Amino acid sequence: MDLGARPYAQGEVTVDEDGTPVTYAVEAGDVEAVIAERLCAYTVLGSMNHVRTIQPGAGALAHPRP
């Protein structure tokens, strides 16, 4: 679920055919905890991405791969 853009989570979200967020494009100033809150993925977002430091222009997984 995407609760919408907010300060510190301004990136673009792509969704699958069911509307489930799949990726998130990190924007300058974004904060991982706020991205996770936006995507209702606070407890799992960090574990889904192999890189722990987010960078503008980078993609982040927003939903675990099956």
C-alpha positions as CSV (number, residue, x, y, z in Angstrom):
1,M,0.0,0.0,0.0
2,D,1.2,3.5,-0.8
3,L,0.0,6.1,1.6
4,G,1.2,8.9,-0.7
5,A,4.2,11.2,-1.0
6,R,5.2,13.2,2.1
7,P,8.2,15.1,3.3
8,Y,11.2,12.8,3.3
9,A,9.4,10.2,1.1
10,Q,8.9,12.0,-2.2
11,G,10.0,9.3,-4.6
12,E,8.0,7.6,-7.4
13,V,6.4,4.2,-6.6
14,T,5.7,1.6,-9.2
15,V,3.0,-1.0,-8.6
16,D,2.1,-4.4,-10.0
17,E,-1.1,-5.3,-11.7
18,D,-2.8,-5.6,-8.3
19,G,-1.7,-2.2,-7.2
20,T,0.9,-3.5,-4.8
21,P,4.0,-1.3,-4.6
22,V,7.0,-3.1,-6.2
23,T,9.7,-0.4,-6.4
24,Y,10.4,3.0,-5.0
25,A,12.7,5.6,-6.7
26,V,14.7,7.4,-4.0
27,E,14.6,11.2,-4.2
28,A,17.1,13.6,-2.6
29,G,16.2,14.1,1.0
30,D,14.3,10.9,1.4
31,V,14.7,9.0,4.7
32,E,14.4,5.2,4.8
33,A,12.1,5.2,7.9
34,V,9.7,7.6,6.3
35,I,9.7,5.6,3.0
36,A,8.9,2.5,5.0
37,E,6.1,4.3,6.8
38,R,4.7,5.6,3.5
39,L,4.7,2.0,2.1
40,C,3.5,0.3,5.3
41,A,6.7,-1.7,5.3
42,Y,8.5,-0.3,8.3
43,T,9.6,-3.6,9.8
44,V,10.7,-5.2,6.5
45,L,12.0,-2.5,4.1
46,G,15.6,-2.7,5.2
47,S,15.7,-6.4,5.0
48,M,14.4,-6.4,1.4
49,N,17.3,-4.3,0.1
50,H,20.9,-5.5,-0.1
51,V,22.3,-1.9,0.2
52,R,21.7,-0.2,3.5
53,T,22.4,3.4,2.4
54,I,19.8,5.0,0.2
55,Q,20.9,7.4,-2.6
56,P,18.9,9.7,-4.8
57,G,18.1,8.0,-8.1
58,A,18.5,4.5,-6.7
59,G,15.7,2.1,-6.7
60,A,14.6,0.3,-3.6
61,L,12.4,-2.8,-3.3
62,A,9.0,-2.0,-1.9
63,H,7.6,-5.5,-1.8
64,P,9.5,-8.8,-1.1
65,R,10.1,-11.0,-4.2
66,P,8.3,-14.3,-4.0
